[in-house]
Amino acid sequence: MYSKIATADMTHEEWRRLRQSGIGGSDAGAICGVNPYSGPMNVYRDKTEQLQEETEKEAIRIGHDLEEYVAQRFTEATGLKVRRSNYMYRSKEYPFMIADIDRLVIGEDAGLECKTTSVYNADKWKDGKIPIHYVLQCYHYMAVTGKRTWYIAAVILGQGFVFYKLEWDDVIIEQLIAMEEKFWKEQVISGILPDPDGTEICNEVLNEYFHIAKKNSSIQLPKEFDEKLNYREELVKQIEALTFEKNRIEQEIKLAMGENEIAGTEYFKVSWSNVVTNRLDSTRLKKEKPEIYKEFVKATSSRRLQIKAVECDKEGDCNGKEFNQAA
């Protein structure tokens, strides 16, 4: 069962606050670590921080503007009529789960998720495939509304239209609810940051949370970090070796191509094209036009992580040695 909150007369700010009060469909894949554009750390920030001024991304704007077009294409392709909901749904059993759905299917216990994607993502929708984070989004909506079927339709800009039908799956839905409940209780409610996952998104959030270092402050990391840092050193060496090998292959290709712009094999196409880049000569500007440089220069603050090994004596005693932790 679920409760419904009318959204038709809400301001955008009120709608954003409502979305912040629970886990939505677009959060599901991020929490499960399968969304290439978001992750647990990003969702944690969105649910716990004070709402900031929102800058709408172009892709989101396009998706919103074309939502009705996608719904019309779905009706043309299937004969199924759909309508807007104008409600936010909240699960009564799991009140941390909310659903802001695109369309309801008339005459059928089903909903519709509308997507718009570029031609560069066309292969992710071929032969019955659906990006996994969108699959979990649909199952999240089924879990909240109790509907046994969810359709997903996508317009691939400049190429075509696809739609698929997803049916209720007890195992998927139970696992999804468990993961979302764990995240909501152990991270959001408890105010504990999720574990790092290695993604650039996670890095951006950590840099945002801890963007200024306290001058001359230091800590001693737990002993377990010695093993992790040793492993990191091994990875650095492997990356350097692989980068060297990658560069060597690319250099062989350049030597073989000479002055030619395009080259190919049976399985690959290679281009070595001319690229013109315009860069501001800030050194010259500062010297010759210091007043203009001063007017437009902008100071930014960031933190740099440096890791250096501590020297130990022959017996392996590192006690008393100064550790280096630069940020």
Secondary structure as UniProt FT lines:
FT   STRAND          2..6
FT   TURN            8..9
FT   HELIX           12..20
FT   HELIX           25..31
FT   TURN            32..33
FT   TURN            36..37
FT   HELIX           40..48
FT   HELIX           58..65
FT   HELIX           67..78
FT   STRAND          82..83
FT   STRAND          87..91
FT   TURN            95..96
FT   STRAND          97..99
FT   STRAND          103..105
FT   TURN            106..109
FT   STRAND          110..117
FT   HELIX           119..128
FT   HELIX           132..145
FT   STRAND          149..156
FT   TURN            157..159
FT   STRAND          160..167
FT   HELIX           170..183
FT   HELIX           184..189
FT   TURN            190..191
FT   HELIX           200..209
FT   TURN            215..216
FT   HELIX           224..257
FT   TURN            258..259
FT   STRAND          262..264
FT   STRAND          269..271
FT   HELIX           282..288
FT   HELIX           290..296
FT   STRAND          306..307
FT   TURN            314..315
FT   TURN            319..320
FT   STRAND          325..326
//
